[in-house]
Amino acid sequence: MITVIGAGRVGSAAAFDILRYRISDVVLIDTNEKQAKGEALDMMQAAPAIEFDGRIHGSGDFREMAGSELVIVTAGFARRPDMTRLDLLKTNAQIVGSVAREVAKYAPDSKLMIVTNPVDVMTYICFKETGFPRSRLFGMGNILDALRFRTYIANELHVSREDTRALVMGEHGDSMVPLVEYASVSGIPITRLLTP
């Protein structure tokens, strides 16, 4: 079973994809229990369209995550256009710290994936609050950044995104560094493709 904490846009999309790709049953938890239950009901009613009998359950009770193999944390405030990821630090640190303690209490053997921004700091907070070994905690930031970089390359060169490979390093934010010299399209370095 996979638990997704946070039934907003990101959490609900993650929960639906887990069902759609037939990965696992899902528990969707949010402090707004009505929203979690409503999103879960919508997904259950959409399940026949994707021909999947997986189960999703919405709840406001953290005890429902007991036995989860993976807990995905999306809970927190979203960034507005006028904000940096670090502007979310204080508020989301309180939310994620509280969630991490619930995970340690009710799903102590799970792996923990952090999506909430600023993701690198939130991952560290979860590491400190849960006491989990580092091998069971990970943030989602650079995966997303690498995919965005691949998309920009594909759009610029008018090639398939599937044929692009690219890496980024650093924190998920303004100081991340795209590694242009390691990016390629069908194995050809983009530095060769961009040279006149």
N, C-alpha and C positions, 0 to 999 in steps of 0.2 A: 504494500500500500504506500502511496505517496500523499503527503499532506502539503497543501498550499496554504500559507497564511497570508491573508490579504485578498479580498474578493473584488478589488477594483479592476481596472482594465488589464493590467499586466497579469495579475493573479488569475483572473478568470480566463484569459487567453491561454495561459500556461496549463491550467486545469483542463481546458477543452482539448488542447493539443495532446496532452497525456492520454486522454480518452480516445481521441481521433486516431492516434498512432498505435492504439491498443497496447500501451506500455504498462498500465496498472489501474487499479481502482484508485479513487481520489477522495480525500476529505478536504473540503474547502472551508477554512475557518476565518472568521472576521469578527471584530468586536460588534459590528453591525450584523447581528445574527439574521435579521430579515433579508438583508442583501445577500449574505452567503447562501441562505436557503433558496432564495429566488433564483440566483445564478445557477445553483446546482439543479434546480427543477427544470430550468430552461435547457440545460445541457442533457439531462436525462430524456427530455422530450425530443431533443434533436438526435439522440443516439440511434433511432431507427434509420435515419437518413445516412448515417455513416456505417450502418450495419455492425454495430458493436453493442454487446450486452454488458460492458463494463459498468461499474457503479460509481456514482458520485454522491456524496452526502455533504450538505451544507450545515454549518454549526457555528455557534459562538462559544463553544466549550473546548478549551485546550486539551481536555482529557481525551477527546476524540482522536488525537494523533497517536495514541498509544499503539505501539507495534509498527509504526511507520519505518520503512527502510530509508526514505529520503524525505526531508522537510525543506520546502522552498519558501523563503521569506521574501515577500513582496510588500509587506505592510509598511506604511509610512506615508508622509506627505510627498506629493509629486512636485517636481521642479516647475516653476512658472518661467515664462520666457525672460523675465527680468532678473532671474536668480542664477547663481552658480550652484553647482552641486554642494559646495561647502556651506552655502547659506542654509542648507537643510540639516547641517550637522547636529546642532543641539536638540532640535525637536525629534529628528529621526533616531538619534542615539538613545533617547529615553524609550521610544517605542520598541526599537530593535533589542535593546538591553532587556526589557521586560519580556519580549517574545523569546529571547534566547534562554532565559531562566525557565520559562514554561517548557521549552523543548528539552532542556536538560532534565527536567522533572518527569515529563510524560513520555518522551521518546529518546531515552539516554543512549540507545544503541544506533541511532539513525546517523545518516550523513546529512550535512546541512549546507544548502546552497543559498547564498545571499544575493538578492537582486536590488534591494533598497539602496538608494543613493544617500550620501556618497559611498559607493559600494566597498571600496577598499577599507575605509574606516569602519563601516558597519561589520565587515567580515572580521576585523580585528576585535571589535566589541564582542561579537558572538564567540570568538575564540576565548576571550577572557571570561565572559559570563558563563559559558557552558563547561569550560575545562576540557572540552573535547580535544583529542590529538589533532594536529594540523592536517593530517591526512584525511580527516573526515569533515573538513570545512573548506569551502571554496566560494569565491565571489565570481560573478558572471561578467564583470566589466570588459576585460580584454577580448573575450569571445565576441561580444557585440561589436567592439571597435574594429576587430579584424574583419568581420563581415561587412561593416560599413566601408572600410578601406577597399575591400575587394569590389564592392558595388561601385565606388567612385572610379576605380581603375577600369572596370568593365564599361561604364558609361562613357568615360573619356576616350577609350580606344575602340568603342563600338564592337565589343566582343561579349561572349557569354560570361555571366558571373560564375558559372560552373567551371570555366577554364582558368579562372584567376586564382592565384595563391598570394597571400600577403600576411605580414605580421606587424603587430604594434607592441611597444614596450611601455612600461610605466603605469601610473595610476589611471583609472578611468576618469578622465577629466582633461583640463586644458594643458597639462604638462605631458600628456602621452606623446610618444614619438613613433610615427610610422616609419618602418624600415624599408625604404624605397629600394635599396640595393638588394633586398631579398624577395622582392615582389616579382611575380612572373605571370605570363599568360601561356598556357600549354607548354610550360617548361622553358619558355624564352624569357630572359630577364626583361623587365619593362624598361630598364635603362637603355637596352639595345633598341627597343621598339620606339622609344621617344627621341632617340638621337637622329637628327636630320641627315 
